[in-house]
Amino acid sequence: DEDEDEDGGDGDVPARKRPRRAGPLTTNGGGGGEADAPGGGGAAPTKAKMTVVDAQSLAVALRMGEVVAAMHNAGVIHGDLTTSNVMLRNPPPVRPAGAPEEGGEEEDGWKPRLCLIDLGLAGTAGGRGTTHEEKAVDLYVLERAFSATHPGSRRLVDEVLRAYKAKGKNSDSVLQRLAQVRQRGRKRECFG
């Protein structure tokens, strides 16, 4: 549907040809971060969907930490490390309904294979190498992506960081720097 404006703005495009602009996305009253349709709409509040934390998701988180550590060990910074930029190449086996969730990669033989995508902002920093700060910012962006898009996923983040610590070169220094980056992020949230 198209709107007509009286001012005829937008340069050479006549008002009757311009598409209607959508209103802002608003969060619903459920506090889950889900968005209503543009312009509000008065949808009934819904509860936030919690992230499933089971043996398979923990195995994926473990592998994610290992992959990020390997990337950083190779001197590469992703630049946009979010959960949306991690692809699972082999889905986990389907479990029958009611089957126990204890079978991680050791029991059922499944080991997640991950692929990082969208490396458009990636960098290597040339001969000087990558800094602990850059690696920490990569991890911070990933942490924020988990908290923003996967409610209740703190155990998964902890598993990513545990695997990163085990596999990453200078991981203690990078994780100390991550704590500093978190503090700066909190200050920015509080004080703009």
Secondary structure, DSSP 8 states (H G I E B T S, - for coil): -B---SS--STTS-GGGSB-------B-TTSS--B-STT--------------SHHHHHHHHHHHHHHHHHHHTT-B-SS--GGGEEESS------TT--S---HHHH-----EEE---TT-B--GGG---HHHHHHHHHHHHHHHHHHSTT-HHHHHHHHHHHHHHSTTHHHHHHHHHHHHHHHHHHHHH-
